[in-house]
């Protein structure tokens, strides 16, 4: 967001300078406004292109995998890329500490059932960014309450 605002401001200022030097009879605020409008159009076009390029979630049978011993610096995109080698991934949730906001080193991956079985076999005890992953099938929250 901050990067977009910086780019918008830069384009607007460049538009004002271009108007000032090349068409001196027009006020420079018109160049600034034109630059801001052009930047808004470009940003809106890029944003709509990014949202349309996302894949549809997998609709077949899925399984949820628990992934433990993740590096603390890893993000959802990196984990998704690792698991997508085995099948379509619907979501990746990395757990964070409520107080500090830091990642706790584990998370959950929703993946197609067939790919999930392969990922479970291949990625358990797999070294990822200098950490040995622990991959298990996640227990449902319902089964936890049944045991009480």
C-alpha positions as CSV (number, residue, x, y, z in Angstrom):
1,X,0.0,0.0,0.0
2,X,2.8,2.5,0.9
3,X,4.7,1.6,-2.2
4,X,1.6,2.3,-4.4
5,X,1.1,5.7,-2.7
6,X,4.8,6.5,-3.2
7,X,4.5,5.6,-6.9
8,X,1.3,7.6,-7.3
9,X,2.9,10.7,-5.7
10,X,6.0,10.3,-7.9
11,X,3.9,10.1,-11.1
12,X,1.8,13.0,-10.1
13,X,4.9,15.2,-9.4
14,X,6.4,14.1,-12.7
15,X,3.2,15.1,-14.4
16,X,3.2,18.5,-12.8
17,X,6.8,19.0,-13.9
18,X,6.1,17.9,-17.4
19,X,3.2,20.3,-17.7
20,X,5.3,23.1,-16.2
21,X,8.2,22.7,-18.6
22,X,6.5,21.6,-21.8
23,X,3.2,23.5,-21.6
24,X,3.9,26.5,-19.5
25,X,0.6,28.2,-20.2
26,X,-1.3,25.5,-18.2
27,X,-1.1,25.5,-14.4
28,X,1.1,22.8,-12.9
29,X,-1.7,21.6,-10.6
30,X,-3.4,20.2,-13.8
31,X,-0.3,18.1,-14.5
32,X,-0.3,16.9,-10.9
33,X,-4.0,15.9,-11.2
34,X,-3.5,14.2,-14.5
35,X,-0.6,12.2,-13.1
36,X,-2.7,11.2,-10.1
37,X,-5.6,10.1,-12.4
38,X,-3.3,8.1,-14.6
39,X,-1.7,6.4,-11.6
40,X,-5.2,5.5,-10.2
41,X,-6.2,4.0,-13.5
42,X,-3.0,1.9,-13.7
43,X,-3.3,0.7,-10.1
44,X,-7.0,-0.2,-10.6
45,X,-6.1,-2.2,-13.7
46,X,-3.3,-4.0,-12.0
47,X,-5.4,-4.8,-8.9
48,X,-8.2,-6.3,-11.1
49,X,-5.7,-8.3,-13.1
50,X,-4.3,-9.8,-9.8
51,X,-7.7,-10.8,-8.5
52,X,-8.8,-12.5,-11.7
53,X,-5.6,-14.5,-12.0
54,X,-6.1,-16.4,-8.7
55,X,-7.1,-20.0,-9.2
56,X,-10.5,-21.4,-8.2
57,X,-10.3,-23.4,-4.9
58,X,-10.2,-27.2,-5.4
59,X,-13.8,-28.6,-5.1
60,X,-13.1,-32.3,-4.6
61,X,-12.3,-34.2,-1.3
62,X,-9.7,-32.3,0.8
63,X,-7.7,-33.1,3.8
64,X,-6.1,-30.8,6.4
65,X,-2.5,-31.4,7.3
66,X,-0.7,-30.2,10.4
67,X,2.8,-29.0,9.6
68,X,5.1,-28.6,12.5
69,X,8.7,-27.4,13.1
70,X,8.3,-24.7,10.4
71,X,11.0,-22.0,10.2
72,X,9.7,-18.9,12.0
73,X,10.6,-16.7,9.0
74,X,8.6,-18.8,6.5
75,X,5.4,-17.3,5.0
76,X,2.2,-18.8,3.6
77,X,3.3,-18.4,0.0
78,X,6.4,-20.5,0.5
79,X,4.5,-23.2,2.3
80,X,1.9,-23.3,-0.4
81,X,4.5,-23.6,-3.1
82,X,6.1,-26.5,-1.2
83,X,2.8,-28.4,-0.9
84,X,1.5,-27.5,-4.4
85,X,4.1,-29.9,-5.9
86,X,1.8,-32.7,-4.7
87,X,-1.7,-31.4,-5.4
88,X,-4.0,-28.3,-5.4
89,X,-3.8,-26.4,-2.1
90,X,-6.9,-24.5,-0.9
91,X,-5.4,-22.7,2.0
92,X,-2.4,-22.3,4.3
93,X,-2.8,-21.0,7.9
94,X,0.3,-20.3,9.9
95,X,-0.4,-19.9,13.6
96,X,0.7,-16.7,15.3
97,X,1.0,-15.8,18.9
98,X,-1.9,-13.6,19.9
99,X,0.2,-11.2,22.1
100,X,3.3,-10.8,19.9
101,X,2.0,-11.6,16.4
102,X,5.0,-13.8,15.8
103,X,4.7,-17.1,14.1
104,X,4.7,-20.1,16.4
105,X,6.4,-22.5,13.9
106,X,3.4,-24.6,12.9
107,X,0.4,-24.4,10.7
108,X,-2.3,-26.1,8.7
109,X,-2.5,-26.8,4.9
110,X,-5.8,-27.7,3.2
111,X,-4.9,-29.8,0.2
112,X,-6.6,-32.2,-2.2
113,X,-6.9,-35.6,-0.5
114,X,-4.8,-37.5,-3.1
115,X,-2.1,-34.9,-3.1
116,X,-2.3,-34.7,0.7
117,X,-1.5,-38.4,1.1
118,X,1.6,-37.9,-1.2
119,X,2.7,-34.8,0.7
120,X,2.3,-36.6,4.0
121,X,4.5,-39.4,2.8
122,X,7.1,-37.1,1.1
123,X,7.3,-34.1,3.4
124,X,7.3,-35.7,6.8
125,X,10.9,-35.5,8.1
126,X,11.7,-33.4,5.0
127,X,14.4,-30.7,5.5
128,X,12.9,-27.3,4.6
129,X,14.9,-24.1,5.1
130,X,17.2,-26.0,7.6
131,X,14.3,-27.3,9.7
132,X,13.0,-30.9,9.6
133,X,9.3,-30.7,9.0
134,X,6.7,-32.8,10.9
135,X,3.7,-33.4,8.8
136,X,0.6,-35.3,10.1
137,X,-3.1,-35.4,9.3
138,X,-4.8,-32.8,11.4
139,X,-7.3,-33.9,14.0
140,X,-10.7,-32.2,13.6
141,X,-11.9,-30.0,16.4
142,X,-15.0,-32.2,16.7
143,X,-12.8,-35.2,17.7
144,X,-11.2,-33.2,20.4
145,X,-14.5,-32.4,22.1
146,X,-15.6,-36.1,21.8
147,X,-12.7,-37.2,23.9
148,X,-13.6,-35.0,26.9
